[in-house]
Amino acid sequence: MKRKIVAVIGGRRCNSKVEQTALEVGRIVAKVGAILVCGGLSGVMQAACKGASTCKNSLTIGILPGDDKEVGNPFVDITIPTGMGLARNILVVKTADIVIAIDGEYGTLSEIAIALQSNKPVLGIGTWDIKGVRKIGSLKNLERILLKFLKEK
């Protein structure tokens, strides 16, 4: 069976609470056997990749805005430099089967919009309150929701 890809999106900067949430989300994504894709930089992206790296057989992909592979966070397994700037947000979302938005600002908002326009499911944790974004009240529910989604697709 082909592995599903989960995008984890969020800000380049985050507080310790958001970082802990992203770590746990990354761990859950890897635990359910999915590949994690993100923007490959710091903040939520790095924390999610770090969380995924704690699981056996995890795989993380970072789609970078610039040309330099070396700026990717140390927990990215596959680094893809695009030289596209913020337009790389489209690639992050289009690569995924489902998107998890954690906190974030306008870059996250753009990725949510792209996902919704692409008919991709979006799960939200402390992020923009937008029609179409399914709020996840607790991380305890996330694993169950992801497993159900991955079985359906």
C-alpha positions as CSV (number, residue, x, y, z in Angstrom):
1,M,0.0,0.0,0.0
2,K,1.3,3.4,-0.9
3,R,2.1,5.7,2.0
4,K,0.0,8.8,2.5
5,I,1.5,12.2,2.9
6,V,0.5,14.6,5.6
7,A,1.4,18.3,5.4
8,V,2.1,20.0,8.7
9,I,2.0,23.8,8.2
10,G,2.6,26.6,10.6
11,G,4.7,29.6,11.5
12,R,8.5,29.9,11.2
13,R,8.4,31.3,14.8
14,C,6.4,29.8,17.6
15,N,6.2,29.8,21.4
16,S,7.0,26.7,23.5
17,K,3.3,25.6,23.7
18,V,2.9,25.6,19.9
19,E,6.3,23.9,19.6
20,Q,5.2,21.1,21.9
21,T,2.0,20.7,19.9
22,A,3.9,20.4,16.7
23,L,6.3,17.9,18.2
24,E,3.4,15.7,19.2
25,V,1.7,16.1,15.8
26,G,4.8,15.1,14.0
27,R,5.1,12.0,16.2
28,I,1.5,11.1,15.5
29,V,1.9,11.5,11.7
30,A,4.9,9.2,11.8
31,K,3.2,6.7,14.2
32,V,0.3,6.2,11.8
33,G,2.8,5.5,9.0
34,A,2.4,8.6,6.9
35,I,5.1,10.7,5.4
36,L,5.4,14.3,6.7
37,V,5.8,17.2,4.3
38,C,6.4,20.8,5.4
39,G,8.2,24.0,4.4
40,G,11.4,22.6,5.9
41,L,12.4,25.6,8.0
42,S,12.2,26.4,11.7
43,G,9.3,26.8,14.2
44,V,6.3,24.5,13.7
45,M,8.0,22.9,10.7
46,Q,11.2,21.9,12.6
47,A,9.2,20.8,15.7
48,A,6.9,18.5,13.6
49,C,9.9,17.0,11.8
50,K,11.7,16.5,15.1
51,G,8.6,14.7,16.5
52,A,8.4,12.5,13.5
53,S,12.1,11.6,13.8
54,T,11.4,9.9,17.1
55,C,9.5,7.1,15.3
56,K,10.9,4.2,13.5
57,N,10.5,4.3,9.7
58,S,9.6,8.0,9.7
59,L,10.2,10.1,6.6
60,T,10.1,13.9,6.4
61,I,10.2,16.1,3.3
62,G,11.0,19.8,3.5
63,I,10.1,21.9,0.5
64,L,12.2,25.1,0.9
65,P,11.5,28.5,-0.5
66,G,15.1,29.2,-1.5
67,D,17.9,27.5,-3.4
68,D,20.1,26.4,-0.5
69,K,19.5,22.9,0.8
70,E,21.6,23.7,3.9
71,V,18.9,26.0,5.4
72,G,16.5,23.1,5.9
73,N,16.0,22.1,9.5
74,P,18.2,19.2,10.8
75,F,15.2,16.8,11.1
76,V,14.3,16.9,7.4
77,D,15.2,13.7,5.6
78,I,14.6,14.9,2.0
79,T,15.2,18.6,1.3
80,I,13.9,20.1,-1.9
81,P,15.1,23.6,-2.6
82,T,12.7,25.4,-5.0
83,G,13.9,29.0,-5.4
84,M,10.2,29.9,-5.5
85,G,9.9,31.9,-2.4
86,L,6.3,31.8,-0.9
87,A,5.1,30.1,-4.1
88,R,6.5,26.9,-2.6
89,N,3.5,26.8,-0.4
90,I,1.5,25.5,-3.3
91,L,4.0,22.6,-3.6
92,V,3.7,21.7,0.1
93,V,-0.1,21.5,-0.1
94,K,-0.3,19.8,-3.5
95,T,2.1,17.1,-2.3
96,A,-0.1,16.2,0.6
97,D,-3.2,14.1,0.9
98,I,-4.3,16.0,4.1
99,V,-3.1,19.1,5.8
100,I,-2.7,19.9,9.5
101,A,-2.5,23.6,10.3
102,I,-0.9,24.5,13.6
103,D,-1.1,28.2,14.7
104,G,0.6,30.3,12.0
105,E,0.2,33.6,10.3
106,Y,-0.3,34.7,6.7
107,G,1.9,32.0,5.1
108,T,-0.2,29.4,6.9
109,L,-3.4,31.2,5.8
110,S,-2.2,31.0,2.2
111,E,-1.6,27.2,2.5
112,I,-5.0,26.7,4.1
113,A,-6.6,28.6,1.2
114,I,-4.7,26.5,-1.3
115,A,-5.7,23.3,0.4
116,L,-9.3,24.2,0.6
117,Q,-9.3,25.3,-3.1
118,S,-7.7,22.0,-3.9
119,N,-10.4,20.1,-2.0
120,K,-7.9,18.7,0.5
121,P,-9.0,18.1,4.0
122,V,-7.6,20.6,6.6
123,L,-7.4,19.9,10.3
124,G,-6.7,22.9,12.5
125,I,-5.1,23.2,15.8
126,G,-5.1,26.7,17.2
127,T,-5.1,28.2,13.8
128,W,-7.3,30.4,11.6
129,D,-11.0,30.0,12.1
130,I,-12.2,29.4,8.5
131,K,-15.1,27.5,7.0
132,G,-13.7,24.2,5.9
133,V,-11.0,23.8,8.5
134,R,-11.9,21.0,10.9
135,K,-10.9,22.1,14.4
136,I,-9.1,19.4,16.4
137,G,-9.8,20.1,20.1
138,S,-7.4,17.6,21.4
139,L,-4.4,15.7,20.1
140,K,-5.9,12.6,21.5
141,N,-8.4,12.8,18.7
142,L,-5.8,13.4,16.0
143,E,-4.4,9.9,15.8
144,R,-7.9,8.4,15.4
145,I,-8.9,11.0,12.8
146,L,-5.7,10.4,10.8
147,L,-6.1,6.6,10.9
148,K,-9.7,6.9,9.7
149,F,-8.7,9.3,6.9
150,L,-5.8,7.1,5.8
151,K,-8.0,4.0,5.6
152,E,-10.7,5.8,3.6
153,K,-8.3,7.1,0.9
